[in-house]
Amino acid sequence: MKRALLFLLLVASPLLVLASDADDKPLIERAVRDYIESQHQTDPARMERSLDPKLAKRTYWQAADGSEFIMTTDFDTMLKVARNYNKDGSKFPAQPRVDIKILDIDQRVATVKLTADEWIDYLHLYKNQHSEWKIVNVLWQYHDTARQVSKK
């Protein structure tokens, strides 16, 4: 009996993990959609819902003098982006590109690649005690990396 129970646990455990991942995928995708679509639709509430207050969004950048640095954007700045960046509706095409690939989920952490019209974002998310997925890290670049340069 003990062997049968042990065997059942060993066989069922991976299935439970897969079921958990399947349950989390739509929640992860929703957090990522809130992040990108809040910029399309100027909706800071959706941006706030998707992000951890300690968000660190980073990219490699080149200053006008040629020096390189890592440019960092924080939570408050992303709320301003959601509120203002596309206010006039001209920053994105009528049907913006949003390609979300969940690369990995492991219990309470996930890695996602978001491909949008002009850039890609690699996002790290965690699941909090309320089972909400929050974006805590973003590493991004333009598709055309020549744009990653300050003009002045």
C-alpha positions as CSV (number, residue, x, y, z in Angstrom):
1,M,0.0,0.0,0.0
2,K,2.8,2.4,0.9
3,R,4.6,1.6,-2.4
4,A,1.4,2.2,-4.3
5,L,0.9,5.6,-2.6
6,L,4.5,6.6,-3.1
7,F,4.3,5.6,-6.8
8,L,1.1,7.6,-7.2
9,L,2.7,10.7,-5.6
10,L,5.8,10.4,-7.9
11,V,3.6,10.1,-11.0
12,A,1.1,12.8,-10.0
13,S,3.6,15.4,-8.8
14,P,4.8,16.5,-12.2
15,L,1.2,16.6,-13.4
16,L,0.2,18.9,-10.6
17,V,3.1,21.3,-11.5
18,L,2.0,21.3,-15.2
19,A,-1.6,22.0,-14.1
20,S,-0.3,24.9,-12.0
21,D,1.7,26.3,-14.9
22,A,-1.4,26.1,-17.1
23,D,-3.4,27.9,-14.5
24,D,-0.8,30.7,-14.2
25,K,-0.2,31.2,-18.0
26,P,-3.3,33.4,-18.5
27,L,-2.5,35.4,-15.4
28,I,1.0,36.0,-16.5
29,E,-0.2,37.0,-20.0
30,R,-2.7,39.4,-18.5
31,A,0.1,41.1,-16.5
32,V,2.2,41.5,-19.7
33,R,-0.9,42.7,-21.7
34,D,-1.6,45.2,-19.0
35,Y,2.0,46.5,-19.2
36,I,2.0,47.0,-23.0
37,E,-1.7,47.8,-23.7
38,S,-1.6,50.5,-20.9
39,Q,0.8,52.3,-23.1
40,H,-1.3,51.8,-26.2
41,Q,-4.5,53.0,-24.5
42,T,-3.1,55.5,-22.0
43,D,-4.3,53.6,-19.0
44,P,-2.0,54.0,-15.9
45,A,-4.3,51.9,-13.7
46,R,-3.5,48.8,-15.9
47,M,0.2,49.7,-15.8
48,E,0.1,49.9,-12.0
49,R,-1.7,46.6,-11.8
50,S,1.0,44.9,-13.7
51,L,4.1,46.3,-12.0
52,D,5.8,45.8,-8.7
53,P,6.6,49.2,-7.1
54,K,10.3,48.3,-7.1
55,L,10.3,47.8,-10.9
56,A,13.7,48.1,-12.6
57,K,13.4,48.6,-16.4
58,R,16.8,48.8,-18.0
59,T,18.4,49.0,-21.4
60,Y,21.9,49.6,-22.8
61,W,22.2,53.2,-24.1
62,Q,24.8,55.3,-25.7
63,A,25.2,59.0,-24.8
64,A,25.7,61.6,-27.6
65,D,29.4,61.7,-26.7
66,G,29.7,57.9,-27.4
67,S,29.9,56.8,-23.8
68,E,27.7,53.9,-22.9
69,F,25.6,53.3,-19.8
70,I,22.6,51.4,-18.6
71,M,19.5,53.6,-18.6
72,T,17.0,52.7,-15.9
73,T,13.3,53.4,-15.7
74,D,11.3,53.0,-12.5
75,F,7.7,52.3,-11.5
76,D,6.6,56.0,-11.3
77,T,8.1,56.8,-14.7
78,M,6.2,53.9,-16.2
79,L,3.0,55.2,-14.8
80,K,3.7,58.5,-16.4
81,V,4.5,56.7,-19.7
82,A,1.1,55.0,-19.5
83,R,-0.6,58.3,-18.8
84,N,1.1,60.4,-21.4
85,Y,3.2,58.6,-24.1
86,N,0.3,57.8,-26.5
87,K,-2.1,60.6,-25.4
88,D,-2.6,61.8,-29.0
89,G,-2.9,58.2,-30.3
90,S,0.0,58.5,-32.8
91,K,2.7,56.3,-31.2
92,F,1.4,52.9,-32.3
93,P,-0.3,51.5,-35.4
94,A,-4.1,50.8,-35.3
95,Q,-3.3,47.1,-34.7
96,P,-0.2,47.1,-32.5
97,R,2.1,44.1,-32.6
98,V,1.9,42.2,-29.3
99,D,3.7,38.8,-29.3
100,I,3.9,37.3,-25.8
101,K,6.1,34.2,-25.3
102,I,6.2,32.7,-21.8
103,L,9.7,31.3,-21.7
104,D,9.7,29.7,-18.3
105,I,7.5,29.3,-15.2
106,D,8.8,27.9,-11.9
107,Q,6.2,28.0,-9.1
108,R,6.3,31.8,-8.3
109,V,8.6,33.2,-10.9
110,A,8.4,33.5,-14.7
111,T,10.3,34.8,-17.6
112,V,8.5,36.3,-20.7
113,K,9.6,37.7,-24.0
114,L,7.4,40.5,-25.3
115,T,7.9,41.5,-28.9
116,A,6.1,44.8,-29.7
117,D,6.2,47.1,-32.8
118,E,9.5,48.8,-32.1
119,W,11.1,46.9,-29.4
120,I,11.5,43.7,-27.4
121,D,11.2,43.3,-23.6
122,Y,12.4,40.4,-21.5
123,L,10.3,40.5,-18.3
124,H,10.7,38.8,-15.0
125,L,7.6,38.3,-13.0
126,Y,6.7,36.9,-9.6
127,K,3.5,35.6,-8.1
128,N,2.6,37.4,-4.8
129,Q,0.6,36.1,-1.8
130,H,-2.6,37.1,-3.5
131,S,-1.7,35.0,-6.6
132,E,-1.2,38.2,-8.7
133,W,1.7,38.2,-11.2
134,K,3.8,41.3,-11.0
135,I,6.6,42.5,-13.3
136,V,9.7,43.3,-11.3
137,N,12.4,43.4,-14.0
138,V,12.5,44.4,-17.6
139,L,15.4,44.4,-20.0
140,W,14.6,45.9,-23.4
141,Q,16.0,47.1,-26.7
142,Y,14.7,48.6,-29.9
143,H,14.6,46.2,-32.9
144,D,16.8,48.8,-34.6
145,T,19.6,49.1,-32.0
146,A,21.0,52.1,-33.8
147,R,18.1,54.0,-32.1
148,Q,19.6,53.4,-28.7
149,V,21.6,56.6,-28.8
150,S,21.0,60.0,-27.3
151,K,20.7,62.7,-29.9
152,K,22.0,65.6,-27.7
